[in-house]
Amino acid sequence: MILRNHWKIKGAAARSKQQRGGWMLAESMIAIAIGITFLVAVTGIFISSSVSFVEVGNYINMDRQSRNALDRMTSNIRKAKTLTSFDPALLVFNYDSAGTTNLTYRFDSSTGEVSEEWKVGGTTTVKSLLTGCSSLAFSLYDRDLAPTTDTSPGAGKVISIAWQCTSSALGRTNSEYMQQAQIVIRNQP
């Protein structure tokens, strides 16, 4: 009896090993499908994250350029002696009583560039402050913050600047929030 049971147990174990012998084709296909799905998901997350990082970097660069331009314009406008010419896309300042040092801020809507032009004596130096501007407007206000276009001494005292820039990265166009500032011409009577 013990021998018979021994052979039954040994035979059942052998049959069990044959049934568990290896992976079947269906099991392999399911494992491959799960692996491919996982790799596609990881690739999608990687690509999406990369695009997001590029766009955030683009916003950071636009913001940095805008802040630098605004800081430079604010500093120079505050130091100006008088505003000699005003237009919504052009400002001309005089820095000395002889009129030999002038500063011009110019917006070229066809190129989207804001430039700073220093004229000292007969030499003009041009520097690009911003590129990719979709809009820019200068406004002039008097001491009571009433809009004006008068550049005579004592008339225009506050310059308002507003702009919006755009930039492309990876075929997508990003635009920053509009930058605005009001700057007092301190030396203007």
Summary of the structure (lengths in Angstrom):
residues: 189
radius of gyration: 35.5
end to end distance: 122.0
largest distance: 126.4
contacts: 501
relative contact order: 0.13
helix: 39%
strand: 35%
